[in-house]
């Protein structure tokens, strides 16, 4: 029942703007990762639903990877959790990192 009123509000916009425009506005809102009543209503009130959707593409180099480095590489090397600026680092061997178990 979470966000029921917002969903009912979005459906109610069909009475004012029509089913086709509402569907187009919802597609545009989802393309922007903003599935909120206010977003859909703003798209409809500004007639942005009647504009052509811009064609966006992701460069092939970025299509598969979400991050530049994998998570395991973040924990490679020295780790000093209690290292203060006035103290020398306290390296722990590369074999185990306190949060490394969370990666698997």
VOGU-589318 format. One record per residue (C-alpha): x, y, z. Coordinates in steps of 0.05 Angstrom, whole numbers, plus 32768, in hexadecimal, padded with zeros to 4 digits. Layout:
VOGU-589318
XYZ...
end
This chain:
VOGU-589318
800080008000803D802C7FFF803480687FD27FEC80557FC27FD4809D7FC2800C80B27F937FFA80797F637FB1808D7F667FC580D57F587FED80C07F1A7FB280977F007F8580D27F0D7FAF80FD7EDE7F9080D57EA57F4F80FA7EAF7F70813D7EA37FA5812B7E6F7F8C80EA7E4F7FA680A37E517FD880AA7E177FF980E87E347FFC80C97E79801E808B7E5D805180B57E38805F80DF7E76806880A07EA0809A80847E6D80C180C57E6F80C180C67EBB80DA807E7EBD8111808F7E8B812980C37EBD812480927EF780F080BF7F1880AF80997F20808D80CE7F4C804A80F07F46806A81357F45809881217F0B805F81057EE1803381417EF0806B81727EDD8078814C7E9C802F81517E8A8026819A7E9F806281B07E76804E81867E3A809181627E3E806D81217E2F8061813A7DE880AB81447DDB80D3810D7DBB80FB80E37DEC814580F17DE3816C80B47DCC81A280A57DFE81D680717DF6820D80577E22825280507E04826580077DFA829F800E7E2B826E801F7E6382357FF17E51824A7FB67E7D826F7FD67EB7824D7FFF7EEC828D80127F0F82D3801E7EF582F27FEE7F2982D67FAF7F4682C77FAE7F9083007F7E7FA283347FAF7F87831C7FE47FB983377FB97FF1837A7FA87FD383B77FC57FF583C27FE2803A83897FF18069838F801A80A8834D802480CB836C80448108839D807080E1839B80B880F883BF80EF80D283F580F48107840280A981098422807A80D683F3804A80B283E8800680CF83E87FD8809283C37F97809283D97F61806183B57F5D801E839B7F188030835F7F31805883397F71805F83037F7C809482CC7F88806082E57F57802C82B57F228045827B7F4F803182907F4C7FE8827F7F037FE0
end
